[in-house]
Amino acid sequence: MIIIDGNESVKSISTFENLEQALTSIMRDEEMEGRVITDVLVNDEAFSEIYPHQAEDITCDAISRLEVRSVPNSELAVDIAGEMGKVTLMMEHGARQVARLFREASDTDALELLQDLLDVTRDFMNMLGDLRGRYAEGDSDAFAEKTEKLSNLISEMSDGLENEDWILLSDLLEYEFLPICAEWREVSEQLRQQIIQRVAQ
């Protein structure tokens, strides 16, 4: 039995070799257009892949019931945009910690945390750019200007890393990175409002 968003599907689990085939087939259905799967339950137990293509290793003869839950892309986008502001707060917190560790000469800990901070910042910018590309309208010049400002700052931070100038890095984090985080928090909230408006139309 296959249940999709509370409705029993005409598809039968026995017609598929493995879970990945079944999920791929479900995602190709017309009614799934513009939707994203949020939950997969196999025999009433939540399933999420531990490693890529794990679903391919789960044969359908072991599955009696497959339930799939989904939401519209736009609804998920609103949720993600709502979380972006929280991410900027995490970035601010991380920047303060890195700066403090550098000033305390705990270079190894600071460098490790700085790498995490840069990874989070990169992921944040990629996600924001993707959401903006799909849903936002408005001042692209202002967005490009803010993006360039952050990019220039990260280049300056890279130079500081290369020269092992920990004081410069601390200053850049405290006096330039923190205000930029506040700016991006505003951008995130504006984007969330735009997505909500688009969904409401």
C-alpha positions as CSV (number, residue, x, y, z in Angstrom):
1,M,0.0,0.0,0.0
2,I,1.2,3.5,-0.9
3,I,-0.3,6.5,0.9
4,I,0.5,10.0,-0.6
5,D,-0.6,13.0,1.6
6,G,-3.3,10.9,3.3
7,N,-4.7,9.4,0.1
8,E,-4.2,5.8,-1.0
9,S,-2.4,5.7,-4.4
10,V,-3.3,3.5,-7.3
11,K,0.3,2.5,-7.4
12,S,1.3,-0.8,-5.7
13,I,4.5,-1.2,-3.7
14,S,5.0,-4.7,-5.2
15,T,5.5,-3.2,-8.7
16,F,8.8,-1.7,-7.6
17,E,12.2,-3.4,-6.9
18,N,13.3,-1.0,-4.2
19,L,12.3,2.1,-2.2
20,E,14.3,4.5,-4.4
21,Q,12.3,3.4,-7.5
22,A,9.0,3.8,-5.7
23,L,9.9,7.3,-4.5
24,T,11.2,8.4,-7.9
25,S,7.9,7.2,-9.5
26,I,5.9,9.1,-6.9
27,M,7.8,12.3,-7.5
28,R,7.2,12.1,-11.2
29,D,3.4,12.1,-10.7
30,E,1.6,15.2,-12.0
31,E,0.0,15.9,-8.6
32,M,3.5,16.2,-7.0
33,E,4.5,19.0,-9.4
34,G,5.7,22.0,-7.4
35,R,5.8,20.0,-4.2
36,V,8.7,18.6,-2.1
37,I,8.6,15.4,0.1
38,T,9.1,16.2,3.7
39,D,8.5,12.8,5.3
40,V,8.8,9.2,4.3
41,L,7.4,6.4,6.5
42,V,8.2,2.8,5.7
43,N,6.0,0.3,7.6
44,D,4.9,3.3,9.8
45,E,8.5,4.1,10.7
46,A,10.2,7.4,9.7
47,F,12.9,6.9,7.0
48,S,15.7,9.2,6.1
49,E,18.9,8.2,4.3
50,I,22.0,7.8,6.3
51,Y,24.1,7.5,3.2
52,P,23.4,8.5,-0.5
53,H,21.0,6.2,-2.3
54,Q,20.3,4.1,0.8
55,A,16.7,3.8,-0.5
56,E,18.1,1.8,-3.4
57,D,19.2,-0.9,-0.9
58,I,15.8,-1.3,0.6
59,T,13.8,-3.9,-1.4
60,C,10.1,-3.5,-1.7
61,D,9.3,-7.1,-0.7
62,A,10.2,-5.9,2.9
63,I,7.7,-3.0,2.7
64,S,4.0,-3.5,3.3
65,R,3.1,0.2,3.7
66,L,4.8,3.3,2.3
67,E,3.6,6.7,3.3
68,V,4.8,10.0,1.7
69,R,4.0,13.4,3.0
70,S,4.7,16.6,1.0
71,V,4.3,20.3,1.0
72,P,4.2,22.9,-1.8
73,N,7.6,24.3,-2.6
74,S,6.4,27.8,-1.7
75,E,5.3,26.7,1.8
76,L,8.7,25.2,2.4
77,A,10.4,28.3,1.1
78,V,8.5,30.4,3.7
79,D,9.7,28.1,6.5
80,I,13.3,28.2,5.2
81,A,13.3,32.0,4.8
82,G,11.9,32.2,8.4
83,E,15.0,30.2,9.6
84,M,17.5,32.4,7.8
85,G,17.3,35.2,10.4
86,K,18.2,32.6,13.1
87,V,21.2,31.6,11.0
88,T,22.5,35.2,11.0
89,L,22.3,35.2,14.8
90,M,24.3,32.0,14.9
91,M,26.8,33.6,12.5
92,E,27.1,36.6,14.9
93,H,27.6,34.4,17.9
94,G,30.2,32.4,16.1
95,A,32.1,35.5,15.0
96,R,32.2,36.8,18.6
97,Q,33.6,33.5,19.8
98,V,36.2,33.3,17.1
99,A,37.3,36.9,17.8
100,R,37.5,36.2,21.5
101,L,39.6,33.0,21.0
102,F,42.0,34.8,18.7
103,R,42.4,37.6,21.3
104,E,43.1,35.0,24.0
105,A,45.7,33.4,21.7
106,S,43.7,30.1,21.4
107,D,44.6,30.0,17.7
108,T,43.9,26.3,17.1
109,D,40.3,26.5,18.5
110,A,39.7,29.8,16.8
111,L,40.8,28.5,13.4
112,E,38.6,25.4,13.7
113,L,35.6,27.5,14.7
114,L,36.4,30.1,11.9
115,Q,36.2,27.3,9.3
116,D,32.8,26.3,10.6
117,L,31.7,30.0,10.5
118,L,32.8,30.3,6.9
119,D,31.0,27.1,5.9
120,V,27.8,28.3,7.5
121,T,28.2,31.7,5.8
122,R,28.7,30.1,2.4
123,D,25.7,27.8,2.9
124,F,23.6,30.8,4.0
125,M,24.5,32.8,1.0
126,N,23.8,29.9,-1.4
127,M,20.4,29.3,0.1
128,L,19.5,33.0,0.2
129,G,20.5,33.4,-3.4
130,D,18.5,30.3,-4.5
131,L,15.3,31.5,-2.7
132,R,15.8,35.0,-4.0
133,G,16.2,33.7,-7.5
134,R,12.9,31.8,-7.3
135,Y,10.7,34.2,-5.4
136,A,12.1,37.7,-4.9
137,E,11.5,40.8,-6.8
138,G,13.0,44.1,-6.2
139,D,16.3,45.9,-5.9
140,S,18.9,43.5,-7.3
141,D,21.5,46.3,-7.3
142,A,21.3,46.6,-3.5
143,F,21.5,42.8,-3.1
144,A,24.5,42.6,-5.4
145,E,26.2,45.5,-3.5
146,K,25.7,43.7,-0.2
147,T,27.0,40.4,-1.7
148,E,30.1,42.2,-3.0
149,K,30.6,43.8,0.4
150,L,30.6,40.3,2.1
151,S,32.8,38.8,-0.6
152,N,35.4,41.6,-0.2
153,L,35.4,41.1,3.6
154,I,35.9,37.3,3.2
155,S,38.8,38.0,0.8
156,E,40.3,40.4,3.4
157,M,39.8,37.7,6.1
158,S,41.6,35.2,3.9
159,D,44.6,37.5,3.6
160,G,44.6,37.8,7.4
161,L,44.6,34.0,7.6
162,E,47.4,33.7,5.2
163,N,49.5,36.2,7.1
164,E,48.4,34.7,10.4
165,D,47.4,38.2,11.5
166,W,44.9,37.1,14.3
167,I,44.4,40.6,15.6
168,L,43.3,41.8,12.1
169,L,41.0,38.9,11.9
170,S,39.5,39.6,15.3
171,D,38.9,43.3,14.3
172,L,37.3,42.3,10.9
173,L,35.0,39.9,12.6
174,E,33.9,42.3,15.4
175,Y,33.7,45.5,13.5
176,E,32.8,44.5,9.9
177,F,31.3,40.9,9.9
178,L,28.9,41.5,12.8
179,P,27.2,44.6,11.2
180,I,27.0,42.6,7.9
181,C,25.1,39.8,9.7
182,A,22.6,42.4,10.9
183,E,22.2,43.6,7.3
184,W,21.6,40.1,6.0
185,R,19.0,39.4,8.8
186,E,17.0,42.4,7.4
187,V,17.4,41.0,3.8
188,S,16.2,37.6,5.0
189,E,13.1,39.0,6.6
190,Q,12.3,41.1,3.5
191,L,12.7,38.0,1.4
192,R,10.4,36.0,3.8
193,Q,7.7,38.7,3.4
194,Q,8.0,38.7,-0.4
195,I,7.6,34.9,-0.5
196,I,4.5,35.1,1.8
197,Q,3.0,37.7,-0.6
198,R,3.8,35.5,-3.6
199,V,2.2,32.5,-2.0
200,A,-0.9,34.5,-1.0
201,Q,-1.5,35.6,-4.6
